[in-house]
């Protein structure tokens, strides 16, 4: 898969989680990308997403700065 296609896939996963009511709680960066912890607003369910591409990391960073 091309890097652009991988970015689109990761961006779509982030958007779906945000639309379902999840919020970004914690980000852990390492050499293999970022692990983003999402937590649901109402039922406290949590999901961890491994974001590998630089553009997707910029995307969720932008969401954080703009208040999701």
N, C-alpha and C positions, 0 to 999 in steps of 0.2 A: 504494500500500500504506500502511496506517495505521502510525503510529509504533510502536504496540504490536505489530503483526504483524511489523514489521521487527526489533523487539527479540527476539521469539520465534525468528525465523529465526537471528539472530546468536547467541542463547543456545544454540540447538540445535547450531550449527556448533562452538561452543566445547566443548560437552559431548561431541560425537562425537570431537573431537580428543583430549580428555582421556581418554576411554574407550579410544581406540586406542593409548594409551601416550605421547602427546606431553606435554611440559611447557612452560610459558611461560618463555622465556629472556630476552626483551627486549620492552619496550613503548616506542614512540615516539609521543608525543601531538603533535597539531597542530590547526589550526582546523577541519579536516574530519573529526576523530575520532582514532582511535588505530590504529596498526599494531602488531599483536601477533605476535611471532615465536615459533612453537612449534617445538620440536626433539624428535624421537623419542628415547626412552631407549636403545634398543638399536642401531638402524641409522643414527643420526645424520641421518636425513632431516629436512628443515625445511620449514615451511609458514608463510606470512605471511597473516594475516587482517586485513582492514580493518574495524574496529568503529566504526560511525557513531553509534549511539544512546547517549545518556547512561546509560540503564539497563543496557545491555550492558557499558559501561565500568565501571559500579559492580559488575556481576556478576563480571567477570574480576578486578577489584581485590580483591573479597571472596575469590575463590579463591586469589589470591596471598597474602593475609594469613593465610588458614587453612591454607596449605601444600598447596594443590591437592588 
